[in-house]
């Protein structure tokens, strides 16, 4: 999965918004396709002993590179019952309808 070439200013702004002592995976959907780009950030102290969360971050990134089908399948299985229920009612399925569980939805306002 190739990382997209991000406008350098936008990339710098994204990095400046990150909080210290955290690990991030940013997934950006590509408009008009089923594709997406990813980038991972580690804002922990590089001089401290490696925390196990580092290996989770690396494992997730590796899994996205080597076993995307399985990862997508796991995500689909997590919401499949609700998707089928909505589709059987003839309703359009959105992420809001599926219940986000441990994913917090943040409203960024209207896109211009």
C-alpha positions in Angstrom: 0.0 0.0 0.0 1.7 3.2 -1.2 1.5 6.2 1.0 0.0 9.2 -0.9 2.1 12.2 -1.6 0.6 14.8 0.8 0.9 18.5 0.4 4.0 19.3 2.6 2.1 22.1 4.5 -0.9 19.8 5.2 1.5 17.1 6.4 3.3 19.5 8.7 -0.1 20.7 10.1 -1.1 17.1 10.8 2.1 16.4 12.7 1.8 19.5 14.7 -1.7 18.5 15.9 -0.5 15.2 17.4 -0.3 14.9 21.2 2.9 13.6 22.9 3.3 10.1 24.2 0.9 8.6 21.7 0.9 6.3 18.7 -1.3 7.1 15.7 -2.5 5.4 12.6 -4.1 7.8 10.2 -6.2 6.3 7.4 -7.3 8.7 4.7 -10.0 7.5 2.2 -9.2 8.3 -1.4 -12.1 10.2 -2.9 -13.9 8.3 -5.7 -12.2 5.0 -5.1 -12.2 2.2 -2.5 -8.6 2.9 -1.8 -7.0 4.7 1.1 -3.6 5.8 2.3 -2.1 5.3 5.7 0.6 6.9 7.8 1.7 6.0 11.3 3.1 8.5 13.9 4.9 7.7 17.1 5.2 10.7 19.5 6.7 8.7 22.4 10.2 9.5 23.8 12.7 7.7 21.5 15.1 7.4 24.4 12.8 5.3 26.6 12.6 1.6 26.6 10.3 0.3 23.8 6.7 0.0 25.0 4.6 -3.1 23.9 2.3 -0.7 22.1 5.0 0.0 19.6 4.9 -3.7 18.5 1.1 -3.4 18.2 1.5 -0.4 15.9 4.2 -2.1 13.8 2.0 -5.3 13.7 -1.0 -3.4 12.5 1.0 -1.6 9.8 2.6 -4.9 8.7 -0.8 -6.5 8.6 -2.1 -3.7 6.4 0.8 -4.4 4.0 0.7 -8.2 4.0 -2.8 -9.4 5.0 -5.3 -6.6 4.0 -8.0 -9.1 3.0 -8.0 -10.7 6.5 -8.1 -7.3 8.1 -11.0 -6.1 6.0 -12.8 -9.4 6.7 -12.4 -8.9 10.4 -13.8 -5.4 10.2 -16.7 -6.6 8.1 -17.5 -9.4 10.5 -17.6 -6.9 13.4 -20.5 -5.0 11.8 -22.1 -7.6 9.5 -25.3 -8.3 11.5 -26.2 -4.7 11.7 -25.4 -4.2 8.0 -27.6 -7.0 6.9 -30.4 -5.7 9.1 -30.2 -2.3 7.5 -29.9 -3.6 4.0 -32.9 -5.9 4.5 -34.9 -2.8 5.4 -33.7 -1.2 2.2 -31.7 1.4 4.1 -28.4 2.9 3.0 -25.6 1.8 5.4 -23.4 4.5 6.9 -20.7 4.3 9.6 -23.0 6.2 11.9 -25.7 3.5 11.5 -23.3 0.7 12.4 -22.4 2.0 15.8 -18.7 2.8 16.2 -17.9 0.8 19.4 -14.4 1.9 20.4 -14.1 4.4 17.5 -14.9 7.9 18.5 -16.5 9.9 15.6 -15.4 13.5 15.6 -17.5 16.0 13.6 -15.0 18.3 11.7 -17.7 20.6 10.4 -18.9 21.1 6.9 -16.4 20.5 4.1 -15.9 23.5 1.9 
